[in-house]
Amino acid sequence: MKPLIQIVRHEYEEPYHLNLVVKATNGNTAGNLEFYISADSLIEWADGMESFPVHQRSVYLFELGSERPEDRCAYYFRLRLFTTNSRGHCAIQFRFSNNLELPFRESSEFCIAAEAA
């Protein structure tokens, strides 16, 4: 299987809030998560990805929710872009967690190698 990133938008309380399902795989490991995001946060996410990388050691981090039980979040989503060398190679790190109690908890974390366009 080839690396894949798929984002599906379901109609919700637009234009202020969006319901997204993010599915990703690096070919070996896969994950997906459904979550809700404000339109402003989605624009921030897109702007950060579009301007990446800024320099040789660039990192862009977008997090939504928390995995800490005391924060009582329904989910955790992390998207981290980082450079891996000075030739423009980079990687996209995903972390998905539904934050449910065992035995219903689902989480995955992996990277997809990429090149900045």
C-alpha positions as CSV (number, residue, x, y, z in Angstrom):
1,M,0.0,0.0,0.0
2,K,1.2,3.5,-0.8
3,P,1.3,6.4,1.6
4,L,-2.0,8.2,1.7
5,I,-3.6,11.2,3.5
6,Q,-7.3,11.7,3.1
7,I,-9.4,14.4,4.7
8,V,-13.2,14.2,4.4
9,R,-15.5,17.0,5.5
10,H,-19.0,16.3,6.7
11,E,-21.5,19.1,6.9
12,Y,-21.9,20.4,10.4
13,E,-22.3,23.9,11.8
14,E,-20.6,25.7,8.9
15,P,-19.1,28.1,8.4
16,Y,-17.9,28.3,12.0
17,H,-17.3,24.6,12.8
18,L,-16.3,21.7,10.6
19,N,-16.6,18.0,11.1
20,L,-13.5,16.3,9.6
21,V,-12.3,12.7,9.3
22,V,-8.6,12.4,8.7
23,K,-7.3,9.0,7.4
24,A,-3.6,8.4,6.8
25,T,-1.2,5.6,6.2
26,N,2.5,5.2,5.5
27,G,1.9,1.9,3.8
28,N,2.6,-0.2,7.0
29,T,0.7,1.6,9.7
30,A,-2.6,3.4,9.4
31,G,-4.9,5.6,11.5
32,N,-8.0,7.7,11.3
33,L,-9.9,10.1,13.6
34,E,-13.1,12.0,13.4
35,F,-13.0,15.4,15.1
36,Y,-14.5,18.9,15.1
37,I,-12.5,22.0,14.3
38,S,-13.2,25.7,14.0
39,A,-12.8,27.3,10.6
40,D,-10.2,29.6,12.0
41,S,-8.1,26.6,13.3
42,L,-8.3,25.0,9.9
43,I,-7.0,28.1,8.2
44,E,-4.2,28.2,10.7
45,W,-3.4,24.6,10.0
46,A,-3.4,25.2,6.2
47,D,-1.2,28.3,6.5
48,G,1.3,26.5,8.6
49,M,1.6,23.6,6.1
50,E,1.7,25.9,3.1
51,S,4.7,27.9,4.5
52,F,6.6,24.9,5.6
53,P,9.7,24.7,5.7
54,V,10.8,28.1,6.7
55,H,14.5,27.0,7.3
56,Q,16.7,23.9,7.4
57,R,15.5,22.9,10.9
58,S,11.8,23.8,10.5
59,V,9.1,22.1,12.6
60,Y,5.4,22.8,12.3
61,L,3.1,21.4,15.0
62,F,-0.7,21.3,15.0
63,E,-2.5,19.7,17.9
64,L,-6.1,19.4,18.7
65,G,-7.4,17.9,22.0
66,S,-5.3,16.2,24.6
67,E,-4.3,12.7,25.8
68,R,-4.2,13.7,29.4
69,P,-7.2,12.2,31.3
70,E,-7.5,15.2,33.5
71,D,-8.1,17.4,30.4
72,R,-11.2,15.3,29.6
73,C,-10.9,15.7,25.8
74,A,-12.8,13.4,23.5
75,Y,-9.8,12.9,21.2
76,Y,-6.3,13.9,20.4
77,F,-4.9,14.7,17.0
78,R,-1.3,15.7,16.3
79,L,0.2,16.7,12.9
80,R,3.9,17.5,13.0
81,L,6.0,18.4,10.0
82,F,9.7,18.4,10.4
83,T,12.8,18.5,8.2
84,T,15.0,15.4,8.1
85,N,18.0,16.8,6.2
86,S,19.4,19.9,4.5
87,R,18.3,18.7,1.0
88,G,14.6,19.4,1.6
89,H,13.5,16.0,2.8
90,C,10.9,16.1,5.5
91,A,8.4,13.9,7.3
92,I,4.8,14.2,8.4
93,Q,4.1,12.7,11.9
94,F,0.6,11.7,12.8
95,R,-0.8,10.8,16.2
96,F,-4.4,9.8,16.6
97,S,-6.2,8.8,19.8
98,N,-9.9,8.4,20.5
99,N,-9.2,8.7,24.3
100,L,-11.6,5.9,25.2
101,E,-11.1,3.6,28.2
102,L,-9.7,0.2,27.7
103,P,-10.7,-2.1,25.9
104,F,-12.1,0.5,23.5
105,R,-9.1,2.8,23.2
106,E,-7.6,3.2,19.7
107,S,-4.4,5.1,19.0
108,S,-1.8,5.2,16.3
109,E,1.4,7.1,15.6
110,F,3.6,7.0,12.5
111,C,5.4,9.1,10.0
112,I,5.2,9.6,6.3
113,A,8.4,10.6,4.5
114,A,7.9,13.5,2.1
115,E,9.6,16.3,0.2
116,A,8.7,19.9,0.6
117,A,7.1,21.3,-2.5
